[in-house]
Amino acid sequence: MTRILIRAALILAAVALASTAEAKGCLKGAAVGGVAGHMAGHGVMGAAAGCALGRHQANKRDKAAQQGGQGNSAR
């Protein structure tokens, strides 16, 4: 149990030190992925995959918002 807490603390510290622009979507995804990965016995891998997926989803939302905003400004 102590190992899990230490790993979680290290992951959170690494994510906290990352740039805020880079971490958008990553924190939430890493938390969910870490929990899911822990249940499967691979917490660190789950956190990394969750971070990547969260980042991808944040990029998709940003792109959709930019495209939606550009269409309204032409009117």
C-alpha positions as CSV (number, residue, x, y, z in Angstrom):
1,M,0.0,0.0,0.0
2,T,2.9,2.4,0.8
3,R,4.4,1.7,-2.7
4,I,1.1,2.7,-4.3
5,L,1.0,6.0,-2.3
6,I,4.6,6.8,-3.2
7,R,4.0,6.1,-6.9
8,A,0.9,8.2,-6.9
9,A,2.7,11.0,-5.2
10,L,5.5,10.9,-7.7
11,I,3.1,10.9,-10.6
12,L,1.2,13.8,-9.2
13,A,4.4,15.7,-8.6
14,A,5.6,15.1,-12.1
15,V,2.3,16.2,-13.6
16,A,2.2,19.3,-11.3
17,L,5.6,20.4,-12.6
18,A,4.6,20.1,-16.2
19,S,3.5,23.2,-18.0
20,T,-0.2,24.1,-17.6
21,A,-0.7,24.1,-21.3
22,E,0.8,20.6,-21.6
23,A,-1.2,19.3,-18.6
24,K,-4.6,20.3,-19.9
25,G,-6.7,17.2,-19.7
26,C,-3.9,15.1,-18.4
27,L,-4.6,15.4,-14.7
28,K,-8.1,14.1,-14.9
29,G,-7.2,11.3,-17.3
30,A,-4.2,10.3,-15.3
31,A,-6.2,10.1,-12.1
32,V,-8.9,7.9,-13.8
33,G,-6.3,5.8,-15.6
34,G,-4.3,5.3,-12.5
35,V,-7.2,4.0,-10.5
36,A,-8.3,1.8,-13.4
37,G,-4.7,0.6,-13.9
38,H,-4.3,-0.1,-10.2
39,M,-7.3,-2.3,-10.3
40,A,-5.7,-4.3,-13.1
41,G,-2.3,-4.2,-11.4
42,H,-0.7,-1.6,-13.6
43,G,-1.3,1.7,-12.0
44,V,1.6,3.6,-13.6
45,M,0.8,2.4,-17.1
46,G,-2.9,3.2,-16.5
47,A,-2.0,6.7,-15.4
48,A,0.2,7.3,-18.5
49,A,-2.4,6.0,-20.8
50,G,-5.1,8.1,-19.1
51,C,-3.0,11.2,-19.4
52,A,-2.5,10.6,-23.1
53,L,-6.2,10.0,-23.6
54,G,-7.2,13.0,-21.5
55,R,-4.8,15.2,-23.5
56,H,-6.2,13.9,-26.8
57,Q,-9.8,14.7,-25.7
58,A,-8.7,18.2,-24.6
59,N,-7.2,18.8,-28.0
60,K,-10.4,17.7,-29.7
61,R,-12.5,20.0,-27.5
62,D,-10.1,23.0,-28.2
63,K,-10.2,22.3,-31.9
64,A,-14.0,22.1,-32.0
65,A,-14.3,25.3,-30.0
66,Q,-11.9,27.1,-32.4
67,Q,-13.8,25.9,-35.4
68,G,-17.1,26.9,-33.9
69,G,-15.9,30.4,-32.9
70,Q,-14.5,31.1,-36.4
71,G,-17.8,30.3,-38.1
72,N,-19.7,32.8,-35.9
73,S,-17.3,35.7,-36.5
74,A,-17.8,35.7,-40.3
75,R,-21.5,36.8,-39.9
